Amino acid sequence: MFNALIVEKDDEGKSSAAVQEISEDRLPEGNVTVAVEYSTVNYKDGLCIGPGGGLVRNYPHVPGIDFAGTVETSDDDRYAPGDKVVLTGWRVGEMHWGGYAQKARVSADWLVPLPSGMTTRQAMAVGTAGFTAMLAVQALEDHGIKDGPVLVTGAAGGVGSVATAILAAKGHQVAGVTGRPETADYLKSLGATQIVAREEINETTKRPLETETWGGCVDAVGGAMLARVLGQMQYGASVAAVGLAGGAGLPATVIPFLLRGVNLLGIDSVMQPFAARERAWADIATTLPMDTLEAMIQPATLSDLPGLGSDILKGQVKGRVVVDVNA
Ligand code: NDP
C-alpha cells in the first residue's frame, strides 16, 4: 500500500482531490516501477488538480507531471532496481498517473538517469519548469543571443526563476519582468541585474517597433506582453515562447519579423526525445549553481497540493514548489 493524491469526479462532473492509501495493483501499465521521492507543482498540475479537470481524460487520476526517485522493479535493460531516475513530460500526470504518489509505473522510454552531481530533490527543484527554462535558453543560444540584457517574463514564477538563474550563470545580463515588486530582492539573488514592472511591458502601444532593447527573451507569459516584447527585440534576436500565464492570444503584427528579423521560437518540453533531454539535463547539472537552486525551493507535502494547485493558477507561487511525497 502507498499514499497518492487521487482526483475523482462525481456524477455532476465536479472533481475533488484527496490523499488516499491505495494498493500497487491500481498502478497503470508500464515496464518500470519507481519509488517516487519528490515531485513539483507546475501550471499544468494546477489545471489537473483544479475543479475543471483541465487536461485529465480519465478518473480517478493521480496528477504530478514530473518526479524523481529510485527504480524498484524494471523489465527494461536500461534501468535496474536502485537506479535514480527523473521524469518530465510525455503526458505523465495528464493522460497517465503521475508523480503525486509514493509509487509510479511508467515506460522506460520516458525516464532519464538522474544527472550526476544532483540529488533527486535538486532535480525536482528544477523539474518540468526548470527543464523547460533550459530548453528555452538552449534554443536562444542555438540562434545566437545578442549583446544587451536578456528579458525573462513571469520572472518570479517557476520557469522564470530557473531561466533567470541559468542565464545569469551563463554570464548574461538578465532583466526580469514581474508583477510582484516584493520579489525584486529574490530575483536579484538569482542573478537578475534589472527588474522591469509588469505594467511597463503590459501597457499597450500603437507602435509595432520600439527601441531595440533585448538581446533575447524567455517568455512564460504570452498574450499582450509577448506581442509588446516582439517590437522591443534587437535586430535578429530571438524570443523563446514557453507559456501562456498571461493569455493564449497574440495581438501582434508581422512588422518585428519583417523589419527586425526577430525569431519566435516555440518551446515544447513534453515530447522531447532522449538525446535532447539528456543534453538539457547535463547543461543544468553543470551550469546551475545548486545554492541558487536551493533559494528557489518552497517545500510541500502531498496534503498541501490542492491549495497549491489553485495558487499557481492565480500566479501566486514564487519559485519552485518541491513536494516530498514521503513527508
Ligand atoms: P508559474 O505560475 O510559476 O509562473 C508564471 C508567472 O507568470 C507568474 O509567477 C507571474 O510572474 C506571471 N504571470 C501570471 N499571470 C500573469 C498575467 N496575467 N500577466 C502577466 N504575467 C503573469 O508557472 P510556470 O513558470 O510553471 O509556467 C509558466 C507558463 O509556462 C505556463 O503557462 C505553463 O503552462 C508554461 N509551461 C510550458 C511548458 C512547455 O513545455 N512549453 C513547460 C512548463 C510550463 P510574476 O509574478 O513574476 O509577474
Residues whose N, C-alpha, C, O or C-beta is under 5 A from the ligand:
A	BS01	NDP	N42 Y43 K44 T128 A129 T132 G154 A155 A156 G157 G158 V159 G160 V177 T178 G179 R180 A220 V221 V242 G243 L244 A245 G246 I267 D268 S269 V270 I312 G315 V317 G319
